[in-house]
Amino acid sequence: MSKITHFVKRHKKLFTAMTLIFFVLLGGAAFPIYNLTKEWSITLTLSILVSAIGYSGMLGVTEIALFPNAKIYHIIPLNLVLTLLSMGCRYLLEYGEVSVGSGKW
């Protein structure tokens, strides 16, 4: 455990960037929780929901370690911006010009 703590303290900027990027990727993977255009089982929906809650909790603990002096009114806007960014990236991937099937090549 001390090796991990030592690594995080030595590479704080890298670890912070990796955490924020992971937060964006997680938000994109967890959106949408339920798809209204397809037939999804309740098991798939629950597994996405439980995974999203679990990973978000772990990221919250990581944010506490990264920003020990930050108050909740600093963390909530940060998480909101990261979640909106991830939802925007997922939207572009699904419906925008980033999608391979869009036919705009």
C-alpha positions in Angstrom: 0.0 0.0 0.0 2.8 2.4 0.7 4.2 2.0 -2.8 0.9 3.1 -4.3 0.7 6.1 -1.9 4.3 7.0 -2.7 3.5 6.8 -6.5 0.4 9.0 -6.1 2.3 11.6 -4.2 5.2 11.7 -6.7 3.0 11.8 -9.7 0.0 13.8 -8.5 -0.7 15.7 -11.8 -0.6 12.4 -13.8 -2.9 10.7 -11.2 -5.3 13.6 -11.2 -5.5 13.6 -15.0 -6.0 9.9 -15.1 -8.8 10.1 -12.6 -10.6 12.9 -14.4 -10.3 11.0 -17.8 -11.5 7.8 -16.1 -14.5 9.8 -14.7 -15.4 11.0 -18.3 -15.0 7.5 -19.7 -17.1 6.0 -16.9 -19.9 8.6 -17.5 -19.9 7.8 -21.2 -20.1 4.1 -20.6 -22.9 4.4 -18.0 -25.0 6.6 -20.2 -27.8 5.6 -21.0 -28.8 3.4 -18.1 -31.8 2.2 -20.1 -32.4 2.3 -23.8 -36.0 3.0 -24.9 -35.4 2.0 -28.5 -34.2 -1.5 -27.8 -35.4 -4.4 -25.7 -33.1 -4.5 -22.6 -33.4 -7.0 -19.8 -33.7 -5.9 -16.3 -30.5 -7.7 -15.5 -28.5 -5.6 -18.0 -30.1 -2.4 -16.6 -29.3 -3.3 -13.0 -25.7 -4.3 -13.9 -25.1 -1.0 -15.5 -26.7 0.9 -12.6 -24.8 -1.0 -9.9 -21.5 -0.7 -11.8 -22.0 3.1 -12.3 -22.8 3.6 -8.6 -19.8 1.5 -7.5 -17.3 3.2 -9.8 -18.7 6.6 -9.0 -18.2 5.8 -5.3 -14.6 4.7 -5.9 -14.0 7.9 -7.9 -15.5 9.9 -5.0 -13.0 8.4 -2.6 -10.2 9.1 -5.1 -11.4 12.7 -5.4 -11.2 13.0 -1.6 -7.6 11.8 -1.7 -6.7 14.2 -4.6 -8.5 17.2 -3.2 -8.4 16.9 0.6 -9.2 20.6 1.3 -12.0 20.9 -1.3 -15.5 21.4 -0.1 -18.6 19.7 -1.5 -19.6 22.9 -3.3 -16.3 22.6 -5.3 -16.6 18.9 -6.0 -20.2 18.8 -7.2 -19.7 21.3 -10.1 -16.6 19.4 -11.1 -18.5 16.2 -11.2 -21.4 17.8 -13.1 -19.1 19.2 -15.7 -17.3 15.9 -16.2 -20.6 14.0 -16.4 -22.0 16.5 -19.0 -18.7 16.2 -20.9 -19.0 12.4 -20.9 -22.6 12.5 -22.0 -21.7 14.9 -24.8 -18.9 12.6 -26.0 -21.3 9.6 -25.9 -23.9 11.5 -27.8 -21.3 12.4 -30.5 -20.2 8.8 -30.7 -23.8 7.5 -31.1 -25.4 10.2 -33.3 -22.7 12.6 -34.4 -20.1 12.7 -37.1 -17.8 10.6 -35.0 -19.9 7.6 -35.7 -18.7 5.3 -38.5 -22.3 4.6 -39.6 -23.2 8.2 -40.1 -22.3 8.1 -43.8 -20.6 11.5 -43.8 -17.2 10.3 -44.8 
